Amino acid sequence: MSAKTAEHAVNASDVADLAAGDLRVTVAPEAGGRIAKFWRETPKGQVHILQPMGPDAFDPFNWPKGGCYPLVPFSNRIRDGRFVFEGRERRLPLHPGTSDALHGFTQRRPWTIAAKTASSLTMTHIHTPDEWDWAFTTSQLLDLTGNALTVTLTVKNLSDAPMPLGFGLHPYFAIALGDRIAFDAAWNWAIDDGFVAIKRDAKITHYDAPQNTAGRTDYLSGWSRKATIARQDGTTIRISASDALDHFVFHVPEGGAYLCLEPVSHVADAFNLAPAGHAGTGLQVLAPGASVEATVRMEIETEN
């Protein structure tokens, strides 16, 4: 699928798809099943929780750094776009400009809205085998309340063979320099120059620091499945995840324009690290007909 044939206008207008209390959500199912906007309506205007996506056409290989998208059937990178599973080498398309397969592929392809109410909706995507040999279906249930957005991500193996799997969410949080970020994790993974994990360090990570302009990427395991963003505008965002998302990516681009706190099920390149004997990679194998589910909750507290 080329970038030109898969462009879609992003639905990120001020007309919300979901509303509860003063919280609003707009989705862009054709643009890879994305949450395009998540914000508060206030007397002074919109207060964004996620960095909003713009109205431009969606390029699946140069996607906007905004909203939140699903990571299925793998998170982050697979080195050289290749891995061996059940004795066979599998090759995936490389992401343009890199030497790796990147961030799964369902976030580049259209999803559909399967069900919707005023405060909840379900987006689904059905994959038929191509470079990825397995058929599967995946869904996102978005449930908005007056103080939180909960996303339940499900993947089911529709093929007649076991399927390797990783999954999670990739949000871009709206943030300003000086806003404070806090989380804890049991292990940090060493990363090479290509941003691929190479080994797990037995090092506890406690992070509690303001957003700054220094770029940073950490791959973490055994995190507490809770993180906090305390913003100077009086908004506190509390991120929590279910047990299945035991890994975590912390990413700040150089300049600090946004913040990525990504609850995921495995470390980058787990598809190669696990067969090489590395422990704790999080790689899963889903039996035929089996399914897996995880939730991510973004709870919002305000001072006014």
Steps between C-alpha positions, in 0.01 A plus 500: 500500500660826394482832677320650203225239480430503874459870573188600692387831638539502877177558691635734767235771489336660801196272463562224755416136439480438876403729786469458876506788745748748359713232330490449123650247258522497121618191311642440154428134418615532137835635624616183670239485774629812668366712780541833320417732792437467872426824681302691764243760410538793738361857513844616387515258207637154429762347727671216314594176674656350189691699243225544237534373146462758226258499206756394238468181297637200689828362366547152654879515463542853634225511758424808710649516848166533669204310637538135599528191283492122555814288479398164352638236437826637639632806678796711405768335283584161352864512399553483123131413464575133551454233767489121521188331632437124506809440289411742221643842429230765470567829321301819542515825299751751633381841606626762252817665625578222750643149485219355714131414499334760719198530732294214359289567194139531612570865585562559127179333380128587523286394793121514519261613772306191604288649779441842650314681777530857624793407725646178359595345168677196360741509207603176331751379244512158333832386358528248218842339451756685287860559609361422845406134466217490752136608486378688805245753614566786737271751668514809717216578739509866605299579811481865607377610843496839666858462618672233288545329165549124513622312193458121491711340228424143389676271252368161383692249289276392211757275336549127548858540626656662806577871451778702666362820643571830662259792551437824682418868455707796378362829639649845441425704810470878483763645732695817571859538611504476878199268533596211729508130401526212748511119473688197634633185331701195602730475197643716227614360165825605335437646153734510200548793263204380292260521799474121524522328841803275546492381865313548825676684781421403858449864587199652673374818335332769706418801286361823638609803300369789292458488124809649337653546157739205515388211281467169681377146429481227767372143468379381840369173643315419817369853535243570768239544224434848634642832380413861576527824305456803728455801273548862593158588358337315792435176309624168637492198271521159666580214261441142611510169315398141560747220574536394136680826419801443725743690274524872449657742253594848618579735213563874483613648167782749493340833584232344722202581274299200620522201731451129424423265789419170328361200691597193295528125541862449392834670452623624160623205288362239739430289189877448467613544860275224639624226259857611580440412864440840658264484798207730563444620144122469523460320167172306493377214285124498439346159431251457214167648602644653818475866592674743731376825653647797681382840620656844528330769706573873478343668803477879512510712815472877490538783748205689355 
